[in-house]
Amino acid sequence: MNSPTIDPKRHALYVGTGDAFASPAPKLTDSVLALDLESGKVLWSVQATANDAWVVGCLSPKPLENCPKDFGPDHDFGSPPILRDIGGGHTLLIAGQKSGNVWAYDPDRQGAVVWRTALVNNTKVFGGNIVWGGTADDRTAFFGLGKGGIGAVDIRNGERKWLTPLDPADGLAPHRGQEGPLAAISGIVFSGGYDGVLRALSAADGKVVWQFDTIRDFQTVNGVAAKGGSMGSAGPVVAGGTLFVPSGFVGVRNATPGNVLLAFTSPPE
């Protein structure tokens, strides 16, 4: 289960759920749920993928004992849903799934699906596409893809506005992917990659405006030796005119370790 999204107007809390660790998978796995803020009662739920039982240890050369039969496809919701008003008194709850699907639900109609948009060609195979989270402005939702790239979707109708493939930096081909959470300001979307590169893309057309390789040594304000690395579960954050970027995430893919928090007040040279 991921971080929840609170809706004070509807007195609800929204959350996406994970897959099961054993068969049969319960009916609330790989779902988006609305819970009553006061009682925790389930107000509504919508399941995107049924019968998804998956354990990472079952993929290893020596799999664990008692692995689920026909395990996978690991299509849970790993990131918080995004709540956005779209005008005319209407609100949508937008969620990215590890399958590569982006879903829009109507919180005023028991989570009825308004649209579904795929950001990958095949949403049936093993997951790992939309993992740690997207972001949205008042018109567009943006999601990073585990196989490399950023996609933009019109939040009103689900139309895919652009999709920008992103290759890893030279020499870092095994560390492909933009799995980490994104951040957006007016006109710009920020993404940290598994290759250690921070990228700023145009929100209008997805073109890379600038990029900065964080895999280097840094002189820190507290005197601790620091080096950047891969970026994954913790993404860029914008606050008070400053872009904060944590760099150094190994995860489950044996990525490049690091231990630095960077702060940008202007685009790097």
Secondary structure, DSSP 4 states (H G I P E B T S, - for coil): ----EEETTTTEEEEE---BSSSSPPTTTTEEEEEETTT--EEEEEESSSS-B--GGGGSSSPPTTPPTT-B------S--EEEEEETTEEEEEEE-TTSEEEEEEGGGTTEEEEEEESSS-SSS---SS-S--EE-SSEEEEE-TTS-EEEEETTT--EEEEE--PPPTT-GGG----SPPEEETTEEEEE-TTSEEEEEETTT--EEEEEE--SEE--TT---EE-----SS--EEETTEEEEEE---TTTT-----EEEEESS---
